Amino acid sequence: MSDKLRIGIIGLGFIGTQKHLVGLSQHLDRCDMVAFCDYEIDRAEKAQKEYGSDDSYACTDYRKVVDDPSIDVVHVCTWNVNHCEITCAALEAGKHVLVEKPMAVTGEDARKMVETAKRTGKKLSVGFQYRFRKEAQFLRKVVDEGRLGEIYAAKAHAIRRRGVPIWGVFTDKEKQGGGPLIDLGGHAIDQALWYMDNYEVAQVVGVVNYKLGDKPEGNMAGPWDPETYSVEDSAFGFVTFKNGASLFVEASWALNVQDSREGCVTLCGTEGGADTVQAPAGSDLIVTLNNVQGGELVKTHPEAAAAYFGAGGDAMSGFEYMGGLEAGAWLDAILDDTEPYVTAEQACVVTEILDAIYKSAENGGKPVVFD
């Protein structure tokens, strides 16, 4: 393999173009984007024209990309239900794979993907870009410094008041496998597990609600079509771990709450705690640390300019910023032969939890026990 990786992108919807293409374009000293695949050829050709190398091509069949011996890396950005099939095919063909979240629709498929990566010796990572948020990186350092001690209770927040995405196939259960839980909930669960450094699940209980699918009024993106809305509007889960720790999960696109709280966590440790909430305006998060100092309860906030933005601020959008960091870390892992920043094993546990919440709800809230 040369020092410049040849990459094929399969799936050129919003996430494929706005995160993956933009992110990789910040690292053209180390990669070329060679293949652009989408079931809509116009989208593939448009992306090729803007980002493609001199020998690039557009196509509608993912097998052409997978079977291309010149390609080293494949990015899978398709409908959720296709993640496992395409990822395993690419791994079997000798490609490293970055697949979008959720890793798969079921825990069984996620485990198959992990096993295929191990057997083929190829790297597999999952697109949990929220780990690269400036706020998340700050909180990660706080945890690594031991400021919170042992994190034994946490909450993963993925709540929108009315924020149903009305484009693409988000509301189509057949193609996505679910709604806000599998879409938003995975990011919050990934962050919570990452901070807790706990992937040993004991059991999961879940509740899934189909209450507001026919009430599209007030949606931020405009009204959705109730006739095509087949996913849940909210879901809740309770995860217990083998060491006695616990995690509460909440996810919604539509819920009658006062405030949204998306991609946020609450962490409770033996030495202190931390919360992330959305800023009153914009997409930034506010991190609050709490502990005891001088015999009194204390809350502290990082100084935003110092902790998050440096002296000059950050002019890029969230997807440009996170996508560039994610792509850089992914290319580093391949070229330096190191472990990906988001490992397949970690992402597999996230999918297993999502799958268990759905299955528990389908069975009247009975716990799903992990081996």
N, C-alpha and C positions, 0 to 999 in steps of 0.2 A: 504493500500500500504506500502510495506517495504521501507527502506531507499535506497535499491538498485533496480533501475528500470530495467525492462525487455523490451528489444527493438527489434523490427522487422524492417528490411530494405527491402523496395520494390524498385527494380531497382538498378542494380549493374554495371552500365556503369562507365564512367570516374568520374563523379561528386559523384556518390554513393561510389565508392571505394577510390578515392583520397582525398575527403573532409570528407564525413560522417564517413566512417569506421576509417580513420586515426584520425579524430577529436575525435570520441567517445573513441577510444583506449587510449586516454590521460586521461580518467576519469573512469577507470575500478573499482575504489573504490566506484563508485556510480551507475554503470550500468553494465548489462550483455547484450551482443548481442546474441539473441536467435534464430531469424528467418532470413533467407537469401533467398530472392525471386527474380527471374529474369526469363524472358522467355527463356533464354539460361541456362540450368541447370548446365553446366560446370562452368559458371561464379559464380553461386550461391554456388556451392560446393567448389570452390576455395576460395571464401571469407569466408565461414563457417570454412574451415580448418585453415585459418590464424587467424580469429578473433572470432570464435564462442565459446560460453560457453560449458561446459561439456554436457549439455542437448540440444544443439542447433540442428537445422535441416535446410536443403535446400529444396526449392520447386519452382515450376513454376507458381502456381496459387495464386494470391494475397489474395484470399478469405480465404485460409488456415491461413494466417497470421492474417487477420482481425478478423476471427472467433476464434482465439486461446485465451481462457479466461485468460491464464497466462501472456499475453503480455500487458504491460501498455502503451507503446509508439510505434508509427509507424512513420518511416521516408519514405516519398514518393519521389523517385528520378527517375521517369519514364519519358516517352515521355510527352511533355506538354499537349497534348490533353487528357491524362488520369488523370491529376492531380485532377480535380474536382470529378470525379467518385470514385476514390480510397480514397481520403481524406474524403469525406462525408460518405463513407461506414465505414471507420475506426472510425470516430467520433461517428457515430450511434452505433457502437459496443463498445463504452466506452473507446476508446483510445485517448490519446493526440497525436497531429500530427504536425510534422515539415515537410512541403512540400517544395520542391525546387522551385526556381523562374523559370519562372514567376508563380505566384500563380495559374493562370488559363489562358486560351486563350481569354476568353471574360469577360467583366465586369459582365454580368449576372451570369456566373458560379462563379466568385469570390464572389459576393454578397451571392450566395447560400451557399458557404463554410462558410462565416462569420455567416450567420444566423444559420447554422447547429451547429457550435461551440457554439454559444450563447444558443441555445435550449438544447443541450446535456450537457452544463456546462463543456466541455472539452477545454483544451488549444490548440490553433492553432497559429503557427508561420510560417514564410516564410524565405527561405535561402538567405537573402541578406547579405552575409558574408563581403562584402566590408566595411560595417560599422565598422568592427573590424580591419581594416588596421590601422597601427600606425599613418599614416598621417591623416586619418579620425578622429581618436580619438583626436588627437591634435587640429584639426580644430573645432571639436565639443566643446572642452573646450573653444576655442577662442570665439565661438558664445555664449556659455553659460555665459561667462564673460561680454557679452555686447559689445565686441570690435568692432563689425560691426554695432551695432544698429539694426534698423528694416531692414530686407533684403526684398527689394521690387522688385528686378529684378535679375534673375539668368539664367544660361545656364547649361544644362546637356550634357556633351560631351561623346560620345561613338563611336569614329571614328578610323577605321583602314584604312590604305592606300591599302593594299592587305593582308587581313588576314582571308580568308574564311576557316572555319573548314571543312576538307574533310572527317572526320570520322563520325561514328554514323549516325544520321538522321537530322543533322543540316540544310541541304539544302532541306529537304522534308517538304513542306508547310502543307501537309495533317496530318503529325504527330506532327509538331512543332507549327503550327498556324502562322508562319511568320519566318523572318530571323533575321538580325542584330538588328532590333528595339526591338523585343520581347526577343532576347537573350542578347544583350549588353545594349540596351537602358534602360531596367528596372533597372539595377544597378545604372546608372547615375541619373535617375529620382528619385529613392528611396533616394539617398544621397541628392539631391537638396531639395526635400520636407522635409527631416529630418532636414537639417540645417535651412530651412526657417520656420519650424514648421507650415506649411500651407497645409492643406488638403481640403480646401473649394474651389473646382474648379468651375468656372463659365462656360467656354467653351473652346473647343479645335479645332484647325485647323491643318490639316496634308497634307503632300505631300509624296508619296511613289514612288520610282524609280526602274524600271526593265530595266537597261541600260547596265550592264556589265556582266550579267550572262553567256554570250557566249565568254568572254575574260579572260580565266584563266591564262594567262601568268603573271609571276612574283609573284605568290601567295607564301607567306612564307611557307606554309605547302605543297607546290607542287600543280600542276594543278588539278582543280576539273573537274568533268564530266558535261559539259553543258546540257546533256540530262537529268540529274537527278537534276538539279538546278531549283527549282520551287519557290523560295522565292525572296524577294526584295534584291537589293544590297545596297540600302541606303534609309533613310527615315528622314523626318524633321517634327517637330511639334511646334506649338506655343500655349501655355497654358496661359489663364488669370484666375485669382482668384477673388473671390467675394469681396476681400478688395482692388482690383486694382493692385495687384502684378502680375508679369508675369514670365514665364519660357520658354526659347527656348530649344528645344530638337534636337540633331543631332546624328544619328546612322548610321554606315556603316561597312560592311566587305570589301567593295571594293569601293574606291573613289579616284579620281585623285587629291589628296592634297599632300602637301610636307611632312607633319608630321602626325603621328598618335596621338590621344589623347583619351585614353580609360579609363572609370571609373573616369572621371575628372569633376570638376564643376568650374563655375565662379559665384561668389556671390557679389552682389552690395548692400550695406547697407547705412544707413544714417550717420554712424560714420566711415565707412571704407569698404574695399572690400577684397576679397580673390580669388586666383586662384590656381588650382592644374594642373600641367602638368607632363608628363612623363619625367623621367630623361633620359639623352642622352644614357645611357647604363643600362641594367637591368630593373627590374619591379618596382622600387621605384618611388614614385611621389614626386615632388618638390612643396611645399606650399609657396606661396608668399602672404604676407599681404600688403595692401596699405592704407594709410590714410594721414592726414595732421598733421604735428608736427612742432612747431616753425614757423608757417606760410609758410612752404614749403611742397611739395609733397614728401612722403617718401615711399620706398618699403623695406620690411624686410623679411628675411628668418629665420626660426628656425634653430638652430645649429643641424645638423642631428644627431650626436651621442647623444646629450643630449635629444632632443625631441622625437626621434624615437626608438633608439636602446639601451639606457642605456649604461653602461660602457663596457659591454662585447659583445655587438652585438647580432644578432639573427641568429642562425645557421639553423633554420628550413626553409623550403620552404614556399612560400606564402600560399598554400592550407593547409599545416600542421599547420601553425601559426593561420590563420583565422579560419580554421575548428575546432581547439582545443578551441579557445575562444568562437566561436559560440555554440559548443556543451556544453561547461561549463555553459554559460549563459542560455541555454535552459534547462539543467538539474536543474539549480538553480531555475528557474521559476516554474518548476513542483514540486520539493521537498519542496520549501519554499512557494508555492502557491502565487506567485507574477505574475505581468504582464510580458509577454515575451518581450525581448529586441526589437524585431521586431513584432509589433502587427498585427493581421489579418486585422484590419481596415485600418492601414497605407498601407499595401501591396495591399489591395483591390483598393485603390485609384490609385496606380501605374498601376495596370492592367486596370482600367477604362480609364486612360489616353492613354495607349498603344492601347487599343481597339478603342478609339475615333480617334486617329491619322489614323489608318487603315480605319475606317469607313468614316472619312472626305475625305480621299484621294479617296476612292471608289466613292464618291459622288461629284467629281470635286472640292474638297477643301471647300465644304460648312461646316460651323461651326457645331460642335456637342455641343449642349447646355445641361448642367447638371442641374438637378432639385435642 
